[in-house]
Amino acid sequence: MRVHFIGCGDAFGSGGRFNTCFHVTGDRTNLLIDCGASSLVALKRSNVALDDIGLILITHFHGDHFAGLPFFILNAQFSRRRTPLTIAGPAGLKVRFTQVMETLFENSSKTQQKFEINLIELQPGQQAAFGGTAVTPFEVVHGAGGGPFHAYRIESEGRIVTYSADTEWTEALVPAARHADLFICEAYTFETNVRNHLSYKTLVEHLPRIAPKRLVLTHMSDDMLARTGETPHIAAHDDLVIEI
């Protein structure tokens, strides 16, 4: 399997990075994790075959993780996509999807697409199957607005990929990422505690209990980006590719 970091930036474009969007592919796997506002531009820059993506997993409803969907959908409509697309995310996805479509492109939610769109709301702790891919959501902590908030444990083709999403430390990250082949985790700051976000220092304190095979840091602020040389772990950058 292959994970392509299409965008790994925070909400404020720290380091000039695109919003969160990870492309996970394999022999029978082709999905996106999150689709932030700038994701369509980043996907096209990376020459991704957009019509081959069958599943988009949304962790929460903040713009840097969710607001790229209208651009993705309208692009697919105008490029004459025919293959079905499944979008899965937390409770409230169906209402939020209509809202974001209407906010960015009025009347777009009423347009009859040439391809089928399936909206599926996921519940924490309940595994869902998408073809040969199993997805288990875990509830994480990222404030009051824009949620619910999900981390995802994705099992496909004998590999496990976990994404923390945006969150402060929560015990849910332990079962979500334990022994994962790849744990993609927010490290918003190096050691400063910021409410609703995770620092690298806090993550490292808990890492022995998680014991992932590989860790990649993402969603880094300017503070963390300035100190990535102080960590032995991989710091994501746009267009980074990890083979699992």
C-alpha positions as CSV (number, residue, x, y, z in Angstrom):
1,M,0.0,0.0,0.0
2,R,1.0,3.6,-0.5
3,V,0.1,6.8,1.3
4,H,0.6,10.0,-0.6
5,F,0.5,13.2,1.5
6,I,-1.4,15.5,-0.9
7,G,-1.6,18.1,1.8
8,C,-0.4,18.1,5.4
9,G,-0.8,21.7,6.5
10,D,-2.7,23.3,9.3
11,A,-5.7,25.6,8.9
12,F,-3.4,28.6,8.4
13,G,-1.1,27.3,5.7
14,S,2.0,27.1,7.9
15,G,5.0,26.4,5.9
16,G,3.0,27.1,2.7
17,R,1.4,23.7,2.9
18,F,-1.9,22.6,1.5
19,N,-4.8,21.6,3.7
20,T,-5.1,18.0,5.0
21,C,-5.7,15.4,2.3
22,F,-4.0,11.9,2.2
23,H,-4.4,9.5,-0.7
24,V,-4.2,5.8,0.2
25,T,-3.9,3.3,-2.6
26,G,-3.2,-0.4,-3.1
27,D,-4.1,-3.2,-5.3
28,R,-7.8,-2.9,-4.2
29,T,-7.7,0.4,-2.3
30,N,-8.2,4.0,-3.5
31,L,-9.4,6.5,-0.9
32,L,-8.9,9.9,0.5
33,I,-8.6,10.8,4.1
34,D,-10.0,14.3,4.4
35,C,-10.5,16.9,1.7
36,G,-9.6,20.4,2.9
37,A,-10.4,23.6,1.0
38,S,-7.2,23.5,-1.1
39,S,-7.3,19.8,-1.9
40,L,-8.5,19.8,-5.5
41,V,-5.6,22.1,-6.5
42,A,-3.1,19.8,-4.6
43,L,-4.6,16.6,-6.1
44,K,-4.3,18.1,-9.6
45,R,-0.8,19.3,-9.0
46,S,0.1,15.7,-8.0
47,N,-1.6,14.3,-11.1
48,V,-4.0,12.1,-9.2
49,A,-6.6,10.2,-11.2
50,L,-9.6,11.6,-9.5
51,D,-12.2,9.4,-11.0
52,D,-10.5,6.3,-9.5
53,I,-11.0,7.5,-5.9
54,G,-14.0,5.6,-4.6
55,L,-14.1,6.7,-1.0
56,I,-13.5,9.9,0.9
57,L,-13.3,9.7,4.7
58,I,-14.0,12.9,6.6
59,T,-12.7,13.3,10.1
60,H,-14.6,16.5,11.0
61,F,-16.3,19.5,9.5
62,H,-13.7,22.2,9.8
63,G,-12.9,23.9,6.5
64,D,-9.3,22.7,6.3
65,H,-10.5,19.1,6.4
66,F,-14.0,19.3,4.7
67,A,-14.4,22.3,2.5
68,G,-12.7,20.8,-0.5
69,L,-15.7,18.5,-1.2
70,P,-17.7,21.0,-3.3
71,F,-14.7,21.6,-5.6
72,F,-14.1,17.8,-5.9
73,I,-17.8,17.1,-6.6
74,L,-18.2,19.9,-9.2
75,N,-15.0,19.0,-10.9
76,A,-16.2,15.4,-11.2
77,Q,-19.5,16.6,-12.6
78,F,-17.9,18.7,-15.3
79,S,-15.3,16.1,-16.1
80,R,-18.2,13.6,-16.7
81,R,-17.3,11.2,-13.9
82,R,-19.5,8.0,-14.0
83,T,-18.1,5.9,-11.2
84,P,-19.9,6.0,-7.8
85,L,-18.4,8.0,-4.9
86,T,-18.9,7.2,-1.2
87,I,-18.3,9.9,1.3
88,A,-18.2,8.8,4.9
89,G,-17.8,10.8,8.1
90,P,-19.2,11.6,11.5
91,A,-22.9,12.0,12.4
92,G,-24.3,15.1,10.7
93,L,-22.5,14.5,7.5
94,K,-25.6,14.6,5.3
95,V,-26.7,18.0,6.6
96,R,-23.2,19.4,6.6
97,F,-22.6,18.2,3.0
98,T,-25.7,20.1,1.8
99,Q,-24.7,23.2,3.8
100,V,-21.1,23.3,2.4
101,M,-22.3,22.7,-1.1
102,E,-24.8,25.6,-0.9
103,T,-22.4,27.9,0.9
104,L,-19.7,27.6,-1.7
105,F,-21.8,27.1,-4.8
106,E,-25.5,28.1,-4.5
107,N,-27.9,25.4,-5.8
108,S,-25.1,22.9,-6.3
109,S,-26.7,20.5,-3.8
110,K,-29.8,20.3,-6.0
111,T,-27.9,19.4,-9.1
112,Q,-28.4,15.8,-10.3
113,Q,-24.9,14.4,-10.8
114,K,-24.0,12.0,-13.5
115,F,-22.5,9.7,-10.9
116,E,-23.9,8.2,-7.7
117,I,-22.9,9.9,-4.4
118,N,-23.4,7.8,-1.2
119,L,-23.2,9.7,2.1
120,I,-22.6,7.4,5.1
121,E,-22.5,8.5,8.7
122,L,-20.2,6.6,10.9
123,Q,-20.5,5.9,14.6
124,P,-17.4,5.7,17.0
125,G,-16.4,2.1,17.8
126,Q,-18.5,0.6,15.0
127,Q,-16.4,-0.8,12.2
128,A,-17.7,-0.2,8.6
129,A,-16.8,-2.1,5.5
130,F,-16.2,-0.4,2.2
131,G,-15.3,-3.3,-0.2
132,G,-12.2,-4.8,1.2
133,T,-11.4,-1.8,3.4
134,A,-12.5,-1.8,7.1
135,V,-12.8,1.6,8.8
136,T,-13.2,2.0,12.6
137,P,-13.9,5.5,13.9
138,F,-12.7,6.6,17.3
139,E,-14.0,9.7,19.0
140,V,-11.3,12.4,19.6
141,V,-11.3,15.8,21.3
142,H,-11.1,19.0,19.2
143,G,-13.5,21.5,20.7
144,A,-17.2,22.1,20.5
145,G,-17.8,23.3,16.9
146,G,-17.2,21.4,13.8
147,G,-17.7,17.9,15.3
148,P,-18.2,15.1,16.0
149,F,-14.5,14.4,15.6
150,H,-13.1,11.1,14.4
151,A,-9.8,9.4,14.3
152,Y,-9.8,6.5,11.8
153,R,-8.2,3.0,12.0
154,I,-8.2,1.8,8.4
155,E,-7.5,-1.9,7.7
156,S,-6.9,-2.9,4.1
157,E,-4.8,-5.5,2.2
158,G,-3.2,-6.7,5.4
159,R,-2.1,-3.3,6.5
160,I,-3.3,-0.8,9.1
161,V,-3.2,3.0,8.7
162,T,-4.4,5.2,11.5
163,Y,-5.0,9.0,11.4
164,S,-5.4,10.9,14.6
165,A,-7.2,13.8,13.0
166,D,-7.0,17.1,14.9
167,T,-7.2,16.3,18.7
168,E,-5.7,17.0,22.1
169,W,-4.5,13.9,23.9
170,T,-7.2,11.3,24.4
171,E,-6.9,7.7,25.4
172,A,-8.9,6.8,22.3
173,L,-5.7,7.2,20.3
174,V,-4.2,4.1,22.0
175,P,-6.5,1.5,20.6
176,A,-7.0,3.5,17.4
177,A,-3.3,3.3,16.5
178,R,-1.9,0.4,18.5
179,H,0.6,-1.5,16.4
180,A,-0.5,0.3,13.2
181,D,1.8,-0.1,10.2
182,L,1.5,3.7,9.8
183,F,0.3,6.2,12.4
184,I,-0.3,9.7,11.0
185,C,-0.6,12.0,13.9
186,E,-1.1,15.6,14.6
187,A,1.9,17.4,16.2
188,Y,0.6,20.9,16.2
189,T,3.2,22.3,18.6
190,F,6.5,21.0,19.8
191,E,5.9,21.2,23.6
192,T,3.4,24.0,24.2
193,N,0.0,22.8,25.2
194,V,-2.7,24.3,23.1
195,R,-6.3,23.4,23.8
196,N,-7.9,20.9,21.4
197,H,-4.5,20.1,19.7
198,L,-1.7,17.7,20.4
199,S,1.9,18.6,21.1
200,Y,4.8,16.4,20.0
201,K,6.1,16.2,23.6
202,T,2.7,14.8,24.8
203,L,2.5,12.4,21.9
204,V,6.0,11.0,22.7
205,E,5.1,10.5,26.3
206,H,2.3,8.1,25.2
207,L,4.0,6.6,22.2
208,P,5.3,3.4,24.0
209,R,1.7,2.3,24.7
210,I,0.7,2.8,21.1
211,A,3.8,1.2,19.6
212,P,3.1,2.0,15.9
213,K,5.5,0.5,13.4
214,R,6.0,3.9,11.8
215,L,5.0,7.4,12.8
216,V,4.5,10.5,10.6
217,L,3.8,13.9,12.1
218,T,1.4,16.2,10.4
219,H,-0.8,19.4,10.8
220,M,2.2,21.2,12.2
221,S,2.2,24.9,13.2
222,D,5.1,27.2,12.5
223,D,6.4,26.4,16.0
224,M,6.6,22.7,15.3
225,L,8.0,23.2,11.8
226,A,10.9,25.1,13.2
227,R,11.8,22.2,15.4
228,T,11.3,19.1,13.3
229,G,15.1,18.6,13.3
230,E,14.8,17.8,17.0
231,T,12.7,14.7,16.4
232,P,13.8,11.3,15.0
233,H,10.3,10.8,13.5
234,I,9.2,11.7,9.9
235,A,7.7,15.1,9.5
236,A,5.2,15.1,6.7
237,H,5.5,17.5,3.7
238,D,3.3,17.9,0.7
239,D,3.9,15.2,-1.8
240,L,5.6,12.9,0.7
241,V,5.0,9.2,-0.3
242,I,5.2,6.4,2.3
243,E,5.2,2.8,1.1
244,I,3.8,0.3,3.6
